[in-house]
């Protein structure tokens, strides 16, 4: 009897936890053209109450750079404002836009995106006897990558807006 109750409780708890959050497939992914190239992936987390978006990235290991991984989570409203501001930016004019979750800098026909309060997740040391790596999550987009990101994310955000109503 105890084994049946135990297995039943495990089955119910996994069923409940699996319904709370589901990470959907990636929305868009691309490689940056920086000197330290990064693979950036935009994904969506859906739950019963709300949805949010995960932006994750990693870079390769080289002589000049150590391998880092980053992750930033934006709510639906923060992602909407991020995409709105990104679409309003003129890539030919230098400008800086700061929000609570992100900073957009336009320089030399490229957009640098920096996510606030995000550090490297690898827990590696930069040099001997020093603290862990604390590089912030930032990457550079070309105009083509910017337009592709805006198109994909606007489609996803509009689809969710209609689902919420």
C-alpha positions as CSV (number, residue, x, y, z in Angstrom):
1,X,0.0,0.0,0.0
2,X,2.8,2.4,0.9
3,X,4.6,1.8,-2.5
4,X,1.4,2.5,-4.4
5,X,0.9,5.7,-2.4
6,X,4.5,6.7,-2.9
7,X,4.5,6.1,-6.7
8,X,1.1,7.9,-7.0
9,X,2.4,10.9,-5.1
10,X,5.5,11.1,-7.4
11,X,3.3,10.8,-10.5
12,X,1.0,13.6,-9.3
13,X,3.8,15.9,-8.3
14,X,5.6,15.5,-11.6
15,X,2.3,16.1,-13.5
16,X,1.7,19.3,-11.5
17,X,5.2,20.6,-12.0
18,X,5.2,19.9,-15.7
19,X,2.1,21.9,-16.1
20,X,3.4,25.0,-14.4
21,X,6.2,25.9,-16.9
22,X,6.9,24.6,-20.4
23,X,9.8,26.0,-22.4
24,X,8.6,26.1,-26.0
25,X,10.8,25.8,-29.0
26,X,13.2,28.5,-29.8
27,X,11.7,31.5,-31.6
28,X,14.8,32.7,-33.3
29,X,18.5,32.1,-33.1
30,X,21.5,33.7,-34.8
31,X,25.2,34.2,-34.6
32,X,26.6,37.7,-33.9
33,X,29.4,39.2,-36.0
34,X,31.5,40.5,-33.1
35,X,35.1,39.6,-32.6
36,X,33.9,37.3,-29.8
37,X,31.1,35.6,-31.7
38,X,28.0,34.6,-29.7
39,X,25.2,32.2,-30.4
40,X,22.0,34.0,-29.3
41,X,18.7,32.2,-28.8
42,X,15.3,33.8,-28.1
43,X,12.8,31.3,-26.5
44,X,9.5,31.5,-24.7
45,X,8.4,30.2,-21.3
46,X,4.7,29.7,-21.0
47,X,2.9,29.1,-17.7
48,X,-0.8,29.1,-16.6
49,X,-0.7,32.7,-15.4
50,X,1.6,34.5,-17.9
51,X,4.3,34.1,-20.4
52,X,7.9,35.4,-20.5
53,X,10.8,35.2,-22.8
54,X,14.3,33.9,-22.3
55,X,17.3,35.3,-24.2
56,X,20.3,33.1,-23.8
57,X,23.7,33.2,-25.4
58,X,27.1,31.5,-25.3
59,X,30.4,32.1,-27.0
60,X,33.2,29.8,-28.2
61,X,36.5,29.2,-26.4
62,X,39.6,30.9,-27.9
63,X,43.0,32.2,-26.8
64,X,41.5,35.6,-26.2
65,X,38.1,34.7,-24.7
66,X,37.0,32.1,-22.2
67,X,33.7,30.3,-22.8
68,X,30.8,32.2,-21.2
69,X,27.1,31.6,-21.0
70,X,24.4,34.2,-20.3
71,X,20.6,34.2,-19.7
72,X,18.1,37.0,-19.3
73,X,14.4,36.7,-18.7
74,X,12.0,39.3,-19.9
75,X,8.3,39.5,-19.2
76,X,5.7,39.9,-22.0
77,X,5.5,43.7,-21.3
78,X,9.3,44.1,-21.2
79,X,9.8,42.1,-24.4
80,X,7.1,44.3,-26.1
81,X,8.9,47.5,-25.1
82,X,12.2,46.0,-26.2
83,X,10.9,45.2,-29.6
84,X,9.1,48.5,-29.9
85,X,12.3,50.4,-29.1
86,X,14.4,48.2,-31.3
87,X,12.1,48.9,-34.3
88,X,12.1,52.7,-33.7
89,X,15.9,52.9,-33.7
90,X,17.4,54.5,-36.8
91,X,20.6,52.5,-37.4
92,X,22.3,55.5,-39.0
93,X,22.0,57.9,-36.1
94,X,24.0,57.3,-32.9
95,X,21.7,57.0,-29.9
96,X,21.4,55.4,-26.5
97,X,18.1,54.1,-25.0
98,X,18.0,52.8,-21.4
99,X,15.3,50.8,-19.8
100,X,15.1,48.8,-16.6
101,X,16.0,45.5,-18.3
102,X,18.1,46.5,-21.3
103,X,20.2,49.2,-22.9
104,X,20.3,49.8,-26.7
105,X,23.3,51.7,-28.2
106,X,23.6,52.6,-31.8
107,X,27.1,53.1,-33.2
108,X,28.6,52.6,-36.6
109,X,25.5,51.2,-38.2
110,X,25.1,48.5,-35.6
111,X,23.0,48.1,-32.5
112,X,24.6,46.9,-29.2
113,X,22.1,45.3,-26.9
114,X,23.0,45.0,-23.2
115,X,20.8,43.2,-20.7
116,X,21.0,44.8,-17.2
117,X,21.6,42.6,-14.2
118,X,22.9,39.6,-16.2
119,X,26.3,38.0,-15.5
120,X,28.1,35.0,-16.9
121,X,26.7,31.7,-15.6
122,X,29.8,29.6,-16.1
123,X,31.3,30.3,-12.6
124,X,34.8,30.3,-14.1
125,X,37.7,32.4,-13.0
126,X,39.2,35.1,-15.2
127,X,42.7,34.8,-13.8
128,X,44.4,33.0,-11.0
129,X,43.3,34.1,-7.5
130,X,40.6,36.3,-8.8
131,X,36.8,36.4,-8.6
132,X,34.5,34.6,-11.0
133,X,33.8,36.0,-14.4
134,X,31.2,38.8,-14.3
135,X,30.9,39.8,-17.9
136,X,27.5,41.3,-18.7
137,X,25.3,39.9,-21.4
138,X,25.7,42.0,-24.5
139,X,25.8,41.5,-28.2
140,X,25.8,43.4,-31.5
141,X,23.2,43.2,-34.2
142,X,23.5,44.2,-37.9
143,X,20.6,45.8,-39.6
144,X,19.5,42.5,-41.3
145,X,19.6,40.7,-37.9
146,X,17.7,43.5,-36.3
147,X,14.9,43.3,-38.9
148,X,14.7,39.5,-38.7
149,X,14.5,39.7,-34.9
150,X,11.8,42.3,-35.0
151,X,9.7,40.4,-37.6
152,X,9.8,37.1,-35.7
153,X,9.2,38.6,-32.3
154,X,6.4,40.9,-33.5
155,X,4.7,37.9,-35.0
156,X,5.0,36.0,-31.7
157,X,3.9,38.9,-29.5
158,X,0.9,39.6,-31.7
159,X,-0.1,36.0,-31.7
160,X,0.1,35.9,-27.8
161,X,-1.9,39.2,-27.6
162,X,-4.8,37.6,-29.5
163,X,-4.6,34.4,-27.4
164,X,-4.7,36.4,-24.1
165,X,-8.0,38.2,-25.0
